[in-house]
Amino acid sequence: MRRTIIVGRSRNARCPGRDGRTRRYAGFPGRIAFQIPRTCRFVVWRYGHRYRIGPKGTLYLAFDDDDVRQISARVQWQQKAGLNVQTMTAAEVRRTEPFVSPEVIGGALFPNDWQVENRKLIKALRHYADLNDVKIVEERSVIDLISQNGGVRGARTDEGEIIAGKTILATGAWTSLIKLGAFPVPIAVKPIRGQMIAFRTAKRLFERVIYSTGGYMVPRADGRVLVGATSEDVGFNRDITAEATAGLVEAATTISPALAGLSIVDQWTGLRPAGPDAMPILGEIDGIGGLYIATAHYRNGILLAPRTAEIMADLILEGRRSPYLEAFGPDRFRNR
């Protein structure tokens, strides 16, 4: 079976690449389970490429009593969900990560959190696609979906039609721009801009992702420290702003004064796809045959990619419906 992936002219692949399961969906244990990392699936995608996946853990910092209360609430619901989490004193925090601020009064450690180097993972996926008869068509604009007999039979691009028995919209923040004939696809997904910066240190200062209420840091093996991230509802504007840069520098140096005075070596923006309820949208669109959707993962796209791929492959190839489709299916918005 020939498979074609259309990659448009605007892509968003520069997320920090961390595991998000300790942070999202506190009110719905089933959605917590959705995020448990399927590391075996990342390994299957490797095919000879090293993309640095591993259980580094995540550290949350408390700087005041409000932070302590927030962390305590997070620890309680995660322990209730069966996740491994450890509260820490200020001294324990500094022993774990010696370069955090001396102003820290406590924290929590999530030792089972994993990190993945997202750019290396994308390279590995491309290699896997090349080995498995998957055609990647780049730099094409999708004008609309091809409608026939109440269903979809492919996509019309600026360079011609691509005919397909089944079409999956994995179109991120641009999902609502896709047309079905003369009509937009009935899914409301909007872009949320996130700005990030990166420092480079002479030696590796941190082992774990470190969070505070002001921001977070993601250490890389090559000495880079990624700092993020803003959440801005500004449409498709991808400008880098001085205000956001200053705020990210302040967040980083609050977490670790050791970063003060370092030059920014990189900065960028990305557009996160946000659905109406901030949850993923997966499955079939009722009444439109041959059309499937996998979008609205917001800040967790690459993190939820293995489970999303499993659910969609089971549905499309085997007709096997995951129980998650009831919670994340696109038709949940039609009754609102």
C-alpha positions in Angstrom: 0.0 0.0 0.0 1.5 3.3 -1.1 1.3 6.1 1.6 1.9 9.8 0.9 2.6 12.5 3.5 2.0 16.1 2.3 4.2 18.6 4.2 3.0 22.1 3.8 5.0 25.3 3.5 4.8 26.2 7.2 5.9 23.6 9.7 6.3 23.6 13.4 8.9 21.0 14.7 10.8 22.9 17.3 9.1 22.0 20.5 11.5 21.2 23.3 10.7 17.5 23.2 10.0 16.5 26.7 7.6 14.1 28.3 4.4 15.9 29.4 2.6 13.2 31.3 3.2 14.8 34.8 1.6 18.1 33.8 -1.6 17.7 31.9 -5.2 16.6 32.3 -5.3 16.5 36.1 -9.1 16.1 36.1 -9.4 13.0 34.0 -7.3 9.9 34.9 -8.1 8.2 31.6 -6.3 11.1 29.8 -3.4 10.7 32.2 -3.1 7.1 31.0 -3.2 8.3 27.4 0.2 10.1 28.1 2.1 7.2 29.7 5.1 7.0 27.4 5.3 4.1 25.0 9.1 4.1 24.7 9.1 0.9 22.7 7.4 2.7 19.9 10.0 5.4 19.9 12.6 2.7 19.7 10.8 1.1 16.7 11.1 4.4 14.9 14.8 4.7 15.5 16.2 2.5 12.6 19.8 3.3 13.2 19.5 6.9 14.3 20.4 8.1 17.8 17.9 10.7 18.9 18.6 10.7 22.7 15.6 9.4 24.5 15.9 8.6 28.2 14.3 8.8 31.7 15.9 11.9 33.0 13.1 13.0 35.3 11.4 16.4 35.9 12.0 18.7 38.9 9.4 21.2 40.1 10.6 24.2 42.2 8.8 26.1 44.9 9.9 29.6 45.7 7.0 30.6 48.0 4.1 29.2 49.9 1.8 29.5 46.9 4.2 27.3 44.9 4.3 24.8 47.7 0.5 24.6 47.7 0.4 24.1 43.9 3.0 21.4 44.0 1.3 19.6 46.9 -1.9 19.5 44.9 -0.1 18.2 41.9 1.7 15.5 43.9 -1.6 14.4 45.5 -3.5 13.8 42.3 -0.5 12.1 40.6 0.0 9.8 43.5 -3.7 9.0 43.4 -3.2 8.2 39.7 -0.4 5.8 40.6 2.5 7.9 39.3 5.9 8.0 40.9 6.5 11.4 42.5 8.6 12.5 45.4 8.3 15.7 47.5 11.6 17.4 48.3 13.0 19.8 50.9 15.1 22.8 49.7 18.3 20.9 50.6 17.2 17.8 48.7 16.4 20.0 45.6 19.9 21.6 45.7 21.6 18.2 46.1 19.6 16.9 43.1 20.4 20.0 40.9 23.2 22.0 42.5 22.8 25.0 40.1 19.2 25.9 41.0 18.6 29.1 42.9 19.4 29.2 46.6 15.9 30.9 47.0 14.2 27.6 46.4 12.2 26.4 49.5 11.2 23.0 48.3 10.1 21.0 45.3 8.9 17.7 43.8 10.7 15.2 41.6 9.0 13.1 38.9 11.8 10.6 38.3 10.0 8.6 35.5 9.6 11.5 33.1 11.4 11.0 29.8 13.0 13.3 27.3 13.4 13.0 23.6 15.5 15.1 21.2 12.8 16.1 18.8 14.9 17.1 15.8 16.8 13.8 15.9 13.5 11.9 16.3 12.1 13.7 13.1 15.3 12.6 11.3 14.8 9.0 12.4 11.1 9.0 11.3 12.1 10.3 7.9 14.6 7.5 7.6 11.9 5.0 8.7 9.6 6.4 6.0 12.2 6.0 3.3 12.6 2.3 4.3 8.9 1.6 4.3 7.6 3.0 0.9 6.2 6.2 2.4 6.4 9.1 0.0 6.9 12.5 1.6 5.8 15.4 -0.6 7.2 18.7 0.7 6.5 22.4 0.1 3.0 21.9 -1.2 0.0 24.0 -0.3 -3.3 22.1 0.2 -6.0 24.0 -1.5 -8.8 21.8 -0.4 -9.9 18.2 0.1 -11.4 16.4 -2.8 -15.1 15.6 -2.1 -16.9 12.8 -3.9 -20.2 11.0 -3.0 -20.3 12.4 0.5 -16.7 11.5 1.3 -13.1 12.5 0.8 -10.9 10.9 -1.9 -7.7 12.9 -1.4 -6.3 16.4 -1.5 -6.0 19.1 -4.2 -2.6 20.9 -3.9 -1.1 23.8 -5.7 0.7 21.3 -7.9 -2.2 18.9 -8.6 -4.3 16.3 -7.0 -3.2 13.4 -4.8 -5.8 10.7 -4.8 -6.2 8.5 -1.6 -8.8 6.1 -0.3 -8.2 7.4 3.2 -7.0 10.9 4.2 -5.7 11.9 7.6 -5.6 15.5 8.7 -2.5 15.9 10.9 -2.4 19.6 10.1 -1.8 21.1 13.6 -2.5 24.8 14.0 -3.6 25.0 10.3 -6.4 22.5 10.6 -9.2 25.0 10.4 -7.8 26.4 7.2 -8.4 23.2 5.3 -11.4 23.3 3.0 -13.7 20.4 2.2 -14.9 21.5 -1.2 -16.2 25.1 -0.6 -16.6 24.5 3.1 -14.1 24.5 6.0 -13.6 21.2 7.9 -15.9 21.5 10.9 -13.1 21.5 13.5 -12.1 24.6 15.4 -8.4 24.6 16.0 -6.4 27.8 16.5 -2.7 28.6 16.8 -1.2 29.6 20.1 2.3 31.1 19.7 5.1 29.9 21.9 8.4 31.7 22.1 11.6 30.0 23.3 15.2 30.9 23.8 18.4 28.8 24.3 21.6 29.4 26.1 24.8 27.4 25.9 26.9 26.6 28.9 30.6 25.6 29.0 29.7 22.4 30.8 26.3 20.7 31.4 24.8 22.3 34.5 21.5 20.4 34.7 20.4 16.8 34.3 16.6 17.2 34.4 13.8 19.3 33.0 13.2 22.0 35.6 9.9 23.8 36.1 8.8 26.8 38.1 5.6 28.8 37.9 7.5 31.3 35.8 8.8 28.9 33.1 10.8 25.8 32.5 14.3 24.7 31.3 15.2 21.7 29.2 19.0 20.8 29.2 20.6 19.2 26.2 23.6 17.0 26.0 25.6 19.5 23.9 25.4 22.1 26.7 22.4 24.0 25.4 19.7 25.0 27.8 16.3 25.6 26.3 13.9 28.0 28.1 10.2 28.3 27.5 7.7 29.2 26.8 5.1 31.9 26.2 1.5 31.1 25.3 0.1 33.9 23.1 -3.2 34.0 21.2 -2.0 36.1 18.3 -3.1 34.1 15.3 -0.5 33.0 12.8 2.0 35.7 13.8 5.4 34.0 14.4 7.4 37.2 15.3 9.9 37.1 18.1 9.3 39.9 20.6 11.6 41.7 22.9 9.1 41.5 25.7 8.9 37.7 25.6 12.6 37.4 25.3 13.1 39.5 28.4 10.5 37.5 30.3 12.2 34.2 29.3 15.6 35.4 30.4 14.1 36.5 33.8 12.4 33.1 34.2 15.7 31.3 33.5 17.8 33.3 35.8 15.2 33.0 38.6 15.4 29.2 38.3 19.2 29.4 38.1 21.3 32.5 38.7 24.2 30.6 37.0 22.6 31.5 33.7 22.8 35.3 34.3 25.0 37.1 31.8 25.0 34.3 29.2 24.3 35.2 25.6 21.2 33.8 23.8 22.4 31.4 21.1 19.1 30.7 19.6 15.4 31.8 19.8 12.4 30.8 17.9 8.6 30.6 17.8 6.2 27.8 17.2 2.4 27.6 16.7 0.7 25.1 19.0 -2.7 23.7 17.8 -5.3 24.3 20.5 -8.8 22.8 20.3 -11.9 24.2 22.1 -11.2 22.1 25.2 -7.4 21.9 25.0 -7.6 18.2 24.4 -6.5 16.2 21.3 -8.9 15.6 18.5 -8.6 12.1 17.1 -10.7 9.8 14.9 -13.4 10.0 12.2 -15.6 12.9 11.3 -19.1 11.6 11.3 -20.8 11.7 7.9 -17.6 12.3 5.9 -16.3 8.9 4.6 -12.5 8.4 4.2 -11.5 11.4 6.3 -9.7 11.1 9.7 -8.2 13.6 11.9 -5.3 13.7 14.4 -4.7 17.2 15.7 -5.0 19.7 18.6 -2.3 18.2 20.8 -1.5 21.7 21.9 1.9 21.6 23.8 2.3 17.9 23.6 2.3 16.9 20.0 5.6 15.0 19.7 5.2 13.7 23.2 1.8 12.0 22.4 2.9 10.9 18.9 3.5 7.2 19.6 0.1 6.7 21.3 -1.7 8.8 18.6 -0.1 6.8 15.8 -1.1 3.5 17.5 -4.7 4.6 17.9 -5.1 6.0 14.4 -3.3 3.0 12.8 -5.6 0.6 14.7 -8.7 2.5 13.6 -7.7 3.0 9.9 -6.0 -0.3 9.2 -7.8 -2.7 11.5 -11.1 -1.0 12.3 -10.2 -1.3 16.0 -11.6 1.6 18.0 -9.6 2.7 21.1 -11.7 3.7 24.1 -9.9 7.0 23.9 -11.8 7.9 20.8 -14.9 8.5 22.8 -13.1 11.2 24.8 -11.1 12.7 22.0 -13.3 12.1 18.9 -14.1 15.2 16.8 -17.9 14.7 17.1 -17.8 15.6 20.8 -18.1 19.3 19.8 -21.2 18.9 17.7 -23.5 18.7 20.8 -22.2 22.0 22.2 
